[in-house]
Amino acid sequence: MNQYPPIAEHGMVGDLQTAALVSSGGTVDWWCTPRFDSPSLFASLLDGERGGHCRLAVELPDDGMSVRQLYLSDTAILVTRFMAPGGVGEVADFMPPVESPVATDRHTLIRLIRVVRGSLPFAFDCRPRFDYGRAPHTLNLSGDHRAVLRGPGTDLHVQTSGDIALNADGDDVTARFTLSAGQIAAVVLTSTADGAAAPRPPSLDEMIGQLEHCRAFWLTWLRSCTYRGRWQDMVNRSAITLKLLTYAPTGAPVAAATMGLPEQVGGERNWDYRYTWVRDASLSVRALIDLGFKDEAYAFRRWLRDRIEAGGAASGDPLQIMYRVDGDPLLTEEILDHLEGYQGSRPVRAGNAAADQLQLDIYGEAADALIVGRDIGAIRGWKALSGVLDWLCDHWDRPDEGIWETRGGRQNFTYSRLMTWVAFDRGIRAAIYSSRPADTESWTRARDAVFRQIVERGWDDKRQAFVQHFDTDVLDASLLLMPRVGFVSAHDPDWLSTLDAMDDELVSDSLVYRYDPAASPDGLRGSEGTFNLCSFFYVEALARSGRLAKARYAFDKMLTYANHVGLFAEEIGPSGEQLGNFPQAFTHLALVTAAMALDEELGRAGTDPREADHLGHLHVTAQGLVARPGSRS
């Protein structure tokens, strides 16, 4: 089996239409182009031999060198620094943002090399494998500094500055070179459509200018952020990550940059997350709205309205749960048998069969994104939303696959009912406030029927808790959102007893499982780690319920699981490793909402962030943390 770096040992760069992952050792392990959901050029994360990679690193024995990777503050410029007795050098990886709203086939990854002390030998190996490693390519080498690697439908141009001479290695290109203190060199990778004109040869001055422009772009974008709380750096990094995962031509956020990374190493829970889930995207955009980024909200509203106006899903429903970034609803799932998967985790799937599932909660998340506060958007948007709510009046009372996309059969999931209640609630409020035409009588009857059903059938008297679905007593962490959406007060006794039950069953040292698959079979083999989204939702629920000491501890504990550049995957494994697709938009949006909620509640309680006695209300045990008698928690 191939050797694989940990999933967390990567940073992400992107240009707002695609993104690449660069390992802490200087290897591009993942890049799909020209879009997030295009076939890969580099996918060594899924197969070290067949996937393809681009390595640029100092070539010295590991025991004589240390490597550190970091972002330039508040940017998407990733720096990998190599420190050895003979010198110090660094590679700055970045993609110039494509600021035009028009989709393009031309994308550029710049790798700028600099030595600041001594002298260092570098190795460069570019070995793309087109179409997920299924297609051969040809090499056309023009002199020492230009090469074109041609695959089906896509060309990869490799250009270097004068100090780096390219050599052919079969159909791949390599280089070996040495730089001394003060020297700068560059490798530029440009993907284009098959047969497109080659990019101009790069000059070092131009590449340095591109780096400064990229830095200025991100610093300027962050000026719109209204967050001024205690966790500024982590919130900024999450906001940049959400922006990097948004396909600018349509405003559609993807769930993650990758596909096939396992929720359990060696297991079968290996999904393709490079698409736009209505749920994930709505929550991501709502997090950006709360941070002050309005343009992203308007763009996503247009995308979502267009999906509704396009005529709905094949099932006849107004929306399907996910789409390609351009709005295409066809996401046929296929197994890539030729790839061994990350550390042998098979099958590797491209596409996602869950696109055909029924998940009724998406209408609540969509309504919450389309109606921001009292802003209901354009008239066309209101017409689209009101039509959906009219339809939902007749279709809400159905079993579905639920938020976690289980493959074990449809159930009457409580979370799905909760979010249909949200859809009606938001629509009624907006129609009344903005005097918009609407069948509010029907919406109100449906809203109240949903409410009664949740409190009568979604509540388990024996457990004194709201449960996953109407035919089980299993708990589900998605219901941590009940107070946030306004269904129940965060101090309601029924909610507090639900939170206590989750504490007992789903929480492990402040990390939260989605549910217990052994108690509620989901149709899949194997297990999974704690779910980062739920861990941050737990922080928010604790904070809103007044359990501030516990919330602060859980949040600080979660932040220690971020990787070296502040990124999170989907889950935390049993040994503290990051698992699942990476980086995960769900996790970063939940981090933002948790930070904002905790800041607000700490401020309301008059808590001074400089004080160090928050843990004075907690007792830490081998099993986790508990509140001391008499504490607010």
Salt bridges, closest charged atoms under 4 A:
ASP15 OD2 - HIS107 ND1 2.65
ASP29 OD2 - HIS10 NE2 2.78
ASP37 OD1 - ARG35 NE 2.89
ASP37 OD2 - ARG324 NH1 3.70
ASP47 OD2 - ARG50 NH1 2.94
GLU59 OE1 - ARG176 NE 3.48
GLU90 OE1 - ARG81 NE 3.03
GLU90 OE2 - ARG114 NH2 2.88
ASP93 OD1 - ARG111 NE 2.49
GLU99 OE2 - HIS213 NE2 2.73
ASP125 OD2 - ARG55 NH1 3.63
ASP125 OD1 - ARG127 NH2 3.54
ASP125 OD1 - ARG176 NH2 3.35
ASP131 OD1 - ARG134 NH2 3.03
ASP155 OD2 - ARG150 NH1 2.66
ASP169 OD2 - ARG127 NH2 2.76
ASP172 OD2 - ARG127 NH1 3.32
ASP172 OD1 - ARG129 NH1 3.05
ASP172 OD1 - HIS137 NE2 3.08
GLU206 OE2 - ARG200 NH2 2.85
GLU263 OE1 - ARG514 NH2 3.74
GLU268 OE1 - ARG525 NH2 3.69
ASP272 OD2 - ARG274 NH2 2.83
ASP280 OD1 - ARG279 NH1 3.88
ASP290 OD1 - ARG286 NE 3.41
GLU296 OE2 - LYS243 NZ 2.77
ASP306 OD1 - ARG305 NH2 3.19
GLU309 OE1 - ARG380 NH2 2.43
ASP317 OD2 - ARG398 NH2 3.87
ASP326 OD2 - ARG35 NH1 2.98
GLU333 OE2 - ARG349 NE 3.18
GLU333 OE1 - ARG407 NH2 3.48
GLU334 OE1 - ARG134 NH1 3.17
ASP361 OD2 - ARG279 NE 2.71
ASP368 OD1 - ARG286 NH1 3.52
ASP368 OD1 - ARG426 NE 3.01
ASP375 OD2 - ARG301 NH1 3.37
ASP397 OD1 - ARG417 NH2 3.11
GLU401 OE2 - ARG410 NE 3.18
ASP425 OD2 - ARG426 NH1 2.66
ASP425 OD2 - ARG429 NE 2.92
ASP448 OD1 - ARG447 NE 3.03
ASP500 OD1 - ARG547 NH1 2.86
ASP503 OD2 - ARG547 NH1 3.81
ASP503 OD2 - LYS550 NZ 3.15
GLU505 OE1 - ARG463 NH2 2.59
ASP509 OD2 - LYS557 NZ 2.35
ASP522 OD2 - ARG269 NH1 2.91
GLU528 OE1 - ARG514 NH2 2.50
GLU540 OE1 - ARG484 NH2 2.88
ASP556 OD2 - ARG552 NE 3.33
ASP599 OD1 - ARG230 NH1 2.50
GLU600 OE1 - ARG544 NH2 3.42
GLU600 OE2 - ARG604 NH2 2.82
GLU601 OE2 - ARG544 NH1 2.76
GLU601 OE2 - ARG604 NH1 2.62
ASP608 OD2 - ARG610 NH2 3.05
